Amino acid sequence: MTEKAPRPWIGLVTKKIREEHGCIVVSGICLTRFVNGKEALDTKQVRIDVASKRNAADISFGSRYGMPGPKASHLNTYKLVIDMKDARNFDIQNKLLVIYKDQYEGFISYELLDRRTGQNRNGPLFVHDGVTYYLRQNKYNRVTLTVRDTNRYDRPEEQARLERAAKNAEKLKDRDIIFMYEKHCAKYEESASVLYEKLIDMGYDNAYFVVDTSIPTVRDLPERYKKNLIEKDSDKHLEYYFASEKFISTETLDHALQLRVANKAAMDKITKEPLSYVFLQHGPTYMISLNKENRSGFLKKPWMKLHKTVVSSELEAQHFIELGGMDREDLYITGMAKFDKAFRHDGADRVVIMPTWRRWELNQAREDITQTNYYRMMRLMYDSVPEDLRDKVVILPHPLMAERFADIAESGDAEDAEMCSRIRVPDSYEGVLRDTEVLITDYSSISYDAFYRGAKVVFYWAEKDACMTHYGEGTKLMLNLGNVFGPVAMTGPEITAAVKENYGVPQKQDYIDRYRQIIEFHDGKNTERIIEHLVRDGVLRPVSAEVQS
């Protein structure tokens, strides 16, 4: 049997977290030891890294080895210091890694008494210049530094609203609330909205959709669909969030309130209660492999009463089974509801550029997006569009990147300004997709939407392997040269040639055949199949009983 490598471990017994001189400072009493080892940990050989930076924090101890403690551990005092200016360029989520003698990697336990299981605890929030920093406990009880854009629930008065809503929700617990939403509870364009309208038409008055009601797609809805809309961030939104036991969405449960909300009650709701959750998917997950921790949001949650995922084919189902560890009965092999309403206008002529986002560049983009590889890739894609089609270009940055482009058009750089003049941040991608002739992307799932409607897709994969490493060792793109449903370019000239070859011509049959192995259903009845499953599993009452009630 291969001997396991020793892992340095620091367990926090007590901690005081505060801000001093632009730094997050944590101090208190800790235990130190080696997992898989019995010798004393030499604290002079310890440094603290995060995935994106070596020596991400300074740590010091009261003594070199500390006093002998239980189970080969040593008791010591510690002081951990993180410079917030440096942390602005970290990833959004950063596990603090304990590195010993430059070769052994371990971790810090957030709460010693919680052992290996997180309880959704977090320290105080530090807010500066639109960025919020805080230390939190992840599900494995490891210390994680979150660095993200400030949101409304970071304010003390909004934290109080959450606590009040959790209490008020008790009186709604006997109602059979079906809580539906899309990205950030702010969109109305994906499968959840298609399913919601079908449920309202069928008489399911207990289906509610949370959304920003000011967006045009919602304002223009027929009145019958407006009656069960809930305004995003309203008191009703918060109370129904805490009261509901049934969630149906195109997004993970984290989007049901506020992504990365720092509130224990809100997090306990979606990580501990036995809910019923149906994941409709916002795009087929047959893209980035599901075998890594940072893809775990899509996978089955053991505490759930029911957790089902909609997939579009047997091939995609196998992806969830083989790499996601899910069972066949966890999957609805029905096709996605949004494809039932997908179409393309006659005369569609747009060349659309939409790469997916890069989580690891988001904080760097906040400082200067033009210095990111994401921006350079978009620049290459735009410059590679044939000159005679340049006026047809529409650029759709990922929503989490789009706001970073706001000032570039006025930067004085003519080439950057020209490209940025093509950027659109639509309330809905639907209108753009209906006019798309060619889509240029890296590996965005929007490629499935575009191709379904009849557009051609050009994939740029020169940076694919480097990007996969940021998702974790062993992560791969499920699309490959044998099943990809469009030409693959590795250089700018190859993008140019691919756009020329595919613009204004029908889709190639071999690409159609490959695509239909991944997206199997094309009969416009995906929504009906999903509803049949929801009734069978008890998420919905049978239609006859619902209508008569």
LINZI-V811762 format. One record per backbone hydrogen bond with DSSP energy under -0.5 kcal/mol. NH is the residue of the N-H (numbers start at 1). CO is the residue of the C=O. E is the energy in kcal/mol with one decimal. If there is no record, write none. Layout:
NH,CO,E + NH,CO,E
This chain:
7,35,-2.6 + 8,6,-0.5 + 9,33,-2.5 + 10,107,-1.9 + 11,31,-2.9 + 12,10,-0.5 + 12,109,-2.0 + 13,11,-0.6 + 13,29,-2.1 + 14,29,-2.0 + 16,27,-2.3 + 18,16,-0.5 + 18,25,-2.4 + 20,23,-2.5 + 23,20,-1.3 + 24,82,-2.7 + 25,18,-3.2 + 25,23,-0.6 + 26,80,-2.8 + 27,16,-1.6 + 28,78,-1.6 + 30,76,-2.9 + 31,11,-2.4 + 32,74,-2.1 + 33,9,-1.8 + 35,7,-3.3 + 37,34,-1.0 + 42,40,-0.5 + 43,41,-0.9 + 43,64,-2.4 + 45,42,-2.1 + 46,43,-1.3 + 47,99,-2.0 + 48,57,-0.7 + 49,47,-0.5 + 49,97,-2.1 + 50,53,-2.5 + 53,50,-1.2 + 56,48,-1.3 + 56,53,-0.6 + 57,48,-1.3 + 58,81,-2.6 + 60,79,-2.1 + 62,77,-1.9 + 67,75,-2.8 + 69,73,-3.4 + 73,70,-1.7 + 74,32,-2.1 + 75,67,-3.7 + 76,30,-2.5 + 78,28,-2.1 + 79,60,-2.1 + 80,26,-3.4 + 81,58,-2.9 + 82,24,-2.5 + 84,22,-2.1 + 84,82,-0.6 + 85,22,-0.5 + 87,83,-2.1 + 88,84,-1.0 + 89,86,-1.7 + 90,87,-2.0 + 94,145,-1.7 + 96,143,-2.3 + 97,49,-3.1 + 97,95,-0.6 + 98,106,-1.3 + 99,47,-2.8 + 99,97,-0.7 + 100,104,-2.9 + 101,45,-2.2 + 101,99,-0.5 + 103,100,-2.0 + 104,100,-2.3 + 106,98,-3.1 + 107,8,-1.3 + 108,96,-0.7 + 109,10,-2.8 + 110,141,-2.0 + 112,12,-1.9 + 114,111,-1.3 + 115,112,-1.4 + 117,114,-2.0 + 118,139,-2.1 + 123,135,-3.3 + 126,133,-2.6 + 127,125,-0.6 + 128,126,-0.5 + 128,131,-2.9 + 131,128,-1.8 + 132,148,-3.3 + 133,126,-2.6 + 134,146,-1.7 + 136,144,-2.8 + 137,121,-2.5 + 138,136,-0.6 + 138,142,-2.1 + 141,138,-2.5 + 143,108,-2.4 + 144,136,-2.4 + 145,94,-3.0 + 146,134,-3.0 + 146,144,-0.6 + 147,92,-2.6 + 148,132,-2.1 + 150,130,-2.3 + 154,151,-2.0 + 155,152,-1.5 + 158,155,-0.7 + 159,155,-2.1 + 160,156,-2.1 + 161,157,-1.4 + 162,158,-2.0 + 163,159,-2.0 + 164,160,-2.4 + 165,161,-2.7 + 166,162,-2.2 + 167,163,-1.3 + 168,164,-2.5 + 169,165,-2.1 + 170,167,-1.3 + 171,168,-1.2 + 172,169,-1.9 + 173,170,-1.1 + 175,172,-2.1 + 177,175,-1.7 + 178,206,-2.7 + 179,177,-0.7 + 179,246,-2.9 + 180,178,-0.6 + 180,208,-2.4 + 181,248,-1.0 + 185,182,-2.5 + 186,183,-2.6 + 187,183,-0.6 + 193,190,-0.6 + 194,190,-1.5 + 195,191,-2.8 + 196,192,-2.6 + 197,193,-2.2 + 198,194,-1.7 + 199,195,-2.4 + 200,196,-2.5 + 201,197,-2.4 + 202,198,-1.5 + 203,200,-1.3 + 204,199,-2.7 + 205,203,-1.6 + 207,204,-1.2 + 208,178,-2.9 + 208,206,-0.6 + 209,228,-2.0 + 210,180,-2.7 + 211,230,-2.4 + 213,211,-1.0 + 215,212,-1.4 + 218,215,-1.4 + 219,215,-2.4 + 220,216,-2.1 + 221,218,-1.6 + 225,222,-1.7 + 226,222,-0.7 + 226,223,-0.8 + 227,223,-1.0 + 229,226,-1.6 + 230,209,-2.7 + 232,211,-1.9 + 234,231,-1.9 + 238,234,-2.0 + 239,235,-2.7 + 240,236,-2.9 + 241,237,-2.1 + 242,238,-1.9 + 243,239,-1.8 + 244,240,-2.4 + 245,177,-0.6 + 246,177,-0.7 + 247,276,-2.9 + 248,179,-2.5 + 249,278,-2.2 + 250,181,-1.1 + 255,252,-1.7 + 256,253,-1.8 + 257,254,-0.7 + 261,258,-1.5 + 263,261,-1.0 + 267,263,-2.3 + 268,264,-3.0 + 269,265,-1.6 + 270,266,-0.9 + 271,267,-1.3 + 272,268,-1.6 + 273,268,-1.0 + 275,273,-2.0 + 276,245,-2.6 + 277,275,-0.5 + 277,306,-2.8 + 278,247,-2.7 + 279,277,-0.5 + 279,308,-3.0 + 280,249,-3.8 + 280,278,-0.7 + 281,249,-0.6 + 287,285,-2.5 + 289,476,-2.8 + 295,292,-2.1 + 296,293,-2.1 + 298,295,-1.6 + 299,296,-1.5 + 302,300,-0.6 + 304,301,-1.8 + 305,275,-2.0 + 306,275,-1.9 + 308,277,-2.2 + 309,330,-2.0 + 310,279,-2.7 + 311,332,-2.8 + 315,517,-0.6 + 317,313,-1.9 + 318,314,-2.2 + 319,315,-1.3 + 320,316,-1.6 + 321,317,-2.1 + 322,318,-3.2 + 323,319,-2.1 + 324,319,-0.8 + 324,320,-0.5 + 325,321,-0.6 + 326,320,-2.1 + 330,327,-1.8 + 331,328,-1.9 + 332,309,-3.0 + 333,331,-0.7 + 334,311,-1.2 + 334,332,-1.7 + 335,311,-2.4 + 339,336,-1.2 + 340,337,-1.8 + 341,338,-1.3 + 342,339,-0.9 + 345,434,-2.7 + 348,345,-1.4 + 349,435,-0.7 + 350,435,-2.8 + 351,392,-1.8 + 352,350,-0.7 + 352,438,-2.7 + 353,394,-2.6 + 354,352,-0.6 + 354,440,-2.5 + 359,357,-0.5 + 361,358,-2.4 + 362,358,-0.5 + 362,359,-1.2 + 365,361,-2.6 + 366,362,-1.1 + 367,363,-0.9 + 367,364,-0.7 + 368,364,-2.2 + 369,365,-0.6 + 371,368,-1.7 + 372,369,-1.8 + 376,372,-1.9 + 377,373,-2.5 + 378,374,-2.1 + 379,375,-2.5 + 380,376,-2.1 + 381,377,-2.5 + 382,378,-2.5 + 383,379,-2.7 + 384,380,-1.3 + 385,381,-0.5 + 385,382,-1.4 + 389,386,-2.1 + 390,386,-0.5 + 390,387,-1.2 + 392,389,-2.1 + 393,390,-1.4 + 394,351,-2.2 + 395,422,-2.5 + 396,353,-3.0 + 396,394,-0.5 + 397,395,-0.6 + 401,398,-2.5 + 402,398,-2.2 + 403,399,-0.7 + 404,401,-1.8 + 405,402,-1.8 + 406,403,-1.1 + 408,405,-1.2 + 409,405,-0.7 + 410,407,-1.0 + 411,408,-2.3 + 414,412,-0.8 + 417,413,-2.8 + 418,414,-2.4 + 419,415,-2.1 + 420,416,-2.8 + 421,417,-1.4 + 422,419,-1.8 + 423,420,-1.4 + 424,395,-2.8 + 433,429,-2.8 + 434,430,-1.9 + 435,432,-1.5 + 436,433,-1.3 + 437,350,-2.9 + 438,350,-2.0 + 439,456,-2.8 + 440,352,-3.3 + 441,439,-0.5 + 441,458,-2.3 + 447,444,-1.7 + 448,445,-1.4 + 449,445,-0.8 + 450,446,-2.5 + 451,447,-2.3 + 452,448,-2.2 + 453,449,-1.3 + 454,450,-0.5 + 454,451,-1.3 + 455,450,-2.2 + 456,437,-2.3 + 458,439,-3.3 + 459,457,-0.5 + 459,487,-2.6 + 460,441,-2.4 + 461,459,-0.6 + 461,489,-2.4 + 464,461,-1.2 + 467,463,-2.3 + 468,464,-2.2 + 469,465,-1.2 + 470,466,-0.6 + 470,467,-1.2 + 471,467,-0.5 + 471,468,-1.3 + 472,468,-0.6 + 472,469,-0.7 + 475,472,-2.1 + 478,287,-4.3 + 478,476,-0.5 + 483,480,-1.2 + 484,480,-2.1 + 489,459,-3.7 + 489,487,-0.5 + 495,491,-1.6 + 496,492,-2.3 + 497,493,-2.4 + 498,494,-2.1 + 499,495,-2.6 + 500,496,-2.3 + 501,497,-2.2 + 502,498,-1.7 + 503,499,-1.9 + 505,502,-1.0 + 512,508,-2.0 + 513,509,-2.6 + 514,510,-1.8 + 515,511,-2.6 + 516,512,-2.1 + 517,514,-1.2 + 518,514,-0.7 + 518,515,-1.2 + 519,515,-3.1 + 520,312,-2.5 + 520,518,-0.7 + 521,312,-0.6 + 529,525,-1.9 + 530,526,-2.3 + 531,527,-2.3 + 532,528,-2.0 + 533,529,-1.7 + 534,530,-2.3 + 535,531,-2.4 + 536,532,-2.2 + 537,533,-2.2 + 538,535,-1.2 + 539,534,-1.8 + 540,534,-1.6 + 546,542,-2.0 + 547,543,-2.8 + 548,544,-1.8 + 549,545,-1.1
